[in-house]
Amino acid sequence: MNYLSLAVLFCCLAVGPIFSAPAHAEKAPTEVGGFKLGSSIEEYEFISYRNFLKQVVIDKIPGFRKGVIEYGVCDRPGEIVKIKLKYLDTSESFFKKLLKHYKKKFGEPDEFVGDSFGIVKAWKWHFKDNNGSRVTMILQHNLKNPNEVTGNMVKLYMPDQIEAERKCFNKTCSLHTTEAFKKVQDQLELDETSWQQMIPR
């Protein structure tokens, strides 16, 4: 064996492990808690009632980037209970102009609901509509807090109706929860089966 052959053999041995497949590639976990990746959400009976509100995302609204409309699915199905719209202009100077116009039309806000550091600036108004139902409005500005929506946003919602949807949803879910699942919720014995349920597999 000449030097060239030895060099080629050495390179193959040295490079080989770098390109080898991960040791557990064929054993990637896909299931935990009774839920399996890739399966249909419709297969799980006890969560067939998703949430007490559903959302639709809207865009191409004049003056706004996009928005989220939330509506009920239980107490008053299809009725809009919350509107969140992001303004196209995200600057603080625009927020100050907005706040001025808001105050001119709706009066001084009832409370400040931003943070104490001034990173999130948010003002809240409380109203009652013609039917006596509460309506809440929030004007918010945020460009720094990653946990909040960035830019300028207005939120308009009906807290009483949102609560009614939540109660209706919880009542409906309790009626459709199987006895077997209730038993699992009430008491969990750490046997081999329950460990298999809790650890991804």
C-alpha positions as CSV (number, residue, x, y, z in Angstrom):
1,M,0.0,0.0,0.0
2,N,1.6,3.3,-1.1
3,Y,1.4,6.6,0.8
4,L,-1.4,7.9,-1.4
5,S,-3.6,4.9,-0.5
6,L,-2.8,5.3,3.2
7,A,-3.7,9.0,3.1
8,V,-7.0,8.3,1.4
9,L,-7.8,5.6,4.0
10,F,-6.9,7.9,6.9
11,C,-9.1,10.7,5.5
12,C,-12.1,8.3,5.1
13,L,-11.7,7.0,8.7
14,A,-11.3,10.6,10.1
15,V,-14.2,12.1,8.2
16,G,-16.6,9.1,8.4
17,P,-18.0,9.6,12.0
18,I,-18.7,13.3,11.2
19,F,-21.3,12.4,8.6
20,S,-22.7,9.4,10.4
21,A,-26.4,9.5,11.3
22,P,-27.5,10.4,14.8
23,A,-27.4,7.5,17.2
24,H,-31.2,7.6,17.9
25,A,-32.5,9.0,14.6
26,E,-34.9,6.1,14.1
27,K,-36.3,6.5,17.6
28,A,-37.5,10.1,17.5
29,P,-40.3,10.6,20.1
30,T,-43.6,11.5,18.5
31,E,-46.1,10.9,21.3
32,V,-46.7,12.1,24.9
33,G,-49.7,12.4,27.2
34,G,-51.8,10.4,24.8
35,F,-51.2,12.9,22.0
36,K,-49.3,12.0,18.8
37,L,-47.6,14.2,16.3
38,G,-49.2,14.1,12.9
39,S,-52.5,12.8,14.2
40,S,-55.8,14.6,13.7
41,I,-57.0,16.8,16.6
42,E,-60.5,15.4,15.9
43,E,-59.3,12.0,17.3
44,Y,-59.3,13.3,20.9
45,E,-62.8,13.4,22.3
46,F,-62.3,15.4,25.5
47,I,-60.9,18.4,23.6
48,S,-63.4,18.4,20.8
49,Y,-64.7,21.7,22.3
50,R,-61.5,23.7,21.6
51,N,-62.0,27.0,23.5
52,F,-64.7,29.4,24.4
53,L,-63.6,31.8,21.7
54,K,-62.4,31.4,18.2
55,Q,-60.2,33.8,16.2
56,V,-59.9,35.0,12.7
57,V,-57.0,37.1,11.4
58,I,-57.8,40.0,9.1
59,D,-55.6,42.3,7.1
60,K,-55.6,45.0,4.4
61,I,-57.6,47.4,6.6
62,P,-57.0,51.1,5.9
63,G,-54.8,52.5,8.6
64,F,-54.0,49.2,10.1
65,R,-51.5,46.4,9.6
66,K,-53.7,43.6,10.6
67,G,-56.2,42.5,13.3
68,V,-57.7,39.6,15.2
69,I,-61.4,39.2,15.7
70,E,-62.6,36.9,18.4
71,Y,-66.1,35.4,18.5
72,G,-68.1,33.1,20.7
73,V,-68.8,29.4,20.1
74,C,-71.1,28.5,22.9
75,D,-73.3,31.1,24.6
76,R,-73.8,33.2,21.5
77,P,-72.1,31.3,18.6
78,G,-70.6,33.6,16.0
79,E,-71.1,36.8,17.9
80,I,-68.0,39.1,18.0
81,V,-66.9,39.8,21.5
82,K,-63.4,41.1,21.0
83,I,-61.6,43.2,18.3
84,K,-57.8,43.8,18.3
85,L,-56.3,46.0,15.6
86,K,-52.7,46.9,15.0
87,Y,-52.1,50.4,13.6
88,L,-50.0,50.7,10.5
89,D,-47.8,53.4,12.1
90,T,-45.9,51.8,15.0
91,S,-44.2,55.0,16.3
92,E,-44.6,56.5,19.7
93,S,-45.3,59.9,18.1
94,F,-48.3,58.4,16.3
95,F,-49.4,56.9,19.6
96,K,-49.4,60.3,21.2
97,K,-51.5,61.7,18.4
98,L,-53.9,58.8,18.7
99,L,-54.2,59.3,22.5
100,K,-55.0,63.0,21.9
101,H,-57.8,62.1,19.5
102,Y,-59.1,59.3,21.8
103,K,-59.3,61.7,24.7
104,K,-61.1,64.3,22.6
105,K,-63.8,61.8,21.6
106,F,-64.1,59.6,24.7
107,G,-62.8,61.8,27.5
108,E,-60.0,61.0,29.9
109,P,-59.2,57.3,30.3
110,D,-60.4,55.6,33.4
111,E,-57.0,54.0,34.2
112,F,-53.5,53.4,33.1
113,V,-52.8,49.7,32.5
114,G,-49.3,49.8,31.2
115,D,-46.2,48.8,33.2
116,S,-44.5,50.9,35.8
117,F,-41.3,51.2,33.7
118,G,-43.1,52.9,30.8
119,I,-42.1,50.2,28.3
120,V,-45.7,49.3,27.6
121,K,-48.0,52.4,27.6
122,A,-51.7,51.5,27.7
123,W,-54.8,53.4,28.7
124,K,-58.2,51.9,29.4
125,W,-61.7,53.2,29.1
126,H,-64.9,51.7,30.5
127,F,-68.3,52.1,28.8
128,K,-71.8,50.7,28.7
129,D,-73.6,50.1,25.4
130,N,-77.3,50.7,24.7
131,N,-78.2,47.4,26.2
132,G,-76.4,48.1,29.4
133,S,-73.5,45.7,28.6
134,R,-70.0,46.7,29.6
135,V,-67.6,47.6,26.8
136,T,-63.8,48.0,27.5
137,M,-61.4,49.9,25.2
138,I,-57.6,49.9,25.5
139,L,-55.1,51.9,23.5
140,Q,-51.6,50.5,23.7
141,H,-48.1,51.3,22.6
142,N,-45.1,48.9,22.9
143,L,-41.9,48.6,21.0
144,K,-39.7,46.9,23.6
145,N,-41.5,44.2,25.5
146,P,-41.2,41.0,23.5
147,N,-44.2,39.5,25.5
148,E,-46.6,42.1,24.2
149,V,-47.8,43.0,20.8
150,T,-45.3,45.5,19.3
151,G,-46.4,48.9,17.9
152,N,-49.7,50.6,18.4
153,M,-52.9,48.6,19.1
154,V,-56.5,49.2,20.0
155,K,-58.5,46.6,21.8
156,L,-62.3,46.7,22.1
157,Y,-64.1,44.0,23.9
158,M,-67.2,43.0,26.0
159,P,-66.0,41.5,29.3
160,D,-69.4,40.2,30.4
161,Q,-70.0,38.3,27.1
162,I,-66.5,36.9,27.2
163,E,-67.2,35.6,30.7
164,A,-70.5,34.2,29.6
165,E,-68.8,32.3,26.8
166,R,-66.2,30.9,29.2
167,K,-68.9,29.7,31.6
168,C,-70.9,28.1,28.8
169,F,-67.8,26.4,27.5
170,N,-66.8,25.0,30.9
171,K,-70.3,23.7,31.5
172,T,-70.4,22.1,28.0
173,C,-67.0,20.5,28.5
174,S,-67.9,19.0,31.9
175,L,-71.0,17.4,30.4
176,H,-69.0,15.8,27.6
177,T,-66.0,14.7,29.7
178,T,-66.0,10.9,30.0
179,E,-66.1,9.2,33.3
180,A,-62.9,7.4,32.5
181,F,-61.1,10.7,31.9
182,K,-62.5,12.2,35.1
183,K,-61.0,9.2,37.0
184,V,-57.6,9.8,35.4
185,Q,-57.8,13.5,36.4
186,D,-58.8,12.7,40.0
187,Q,-56.2,10.0,40.7
188,L,-53.0,9.2,39.0
189,E,-51.1,6.2,40.2
190,L,-47.5,6.1,39.2
191,D,-47.4,2.6,37.7
192,E,-45.7,1.5,34.5
193,T,-48.6,2.6,32.3
194,S,-48.8,6.1,33.7
195,W,-45.0,6.6,33.3
196,Q,-45.4,5.6,29.7
197,Q,-48.1,8.2,29.3
198,M,-46.0,11.0,30.7
199,I,-42.7,10.3,29.0
200,P,-42.4,11.0,25.2
201,R,-42.2,7.8,23.1
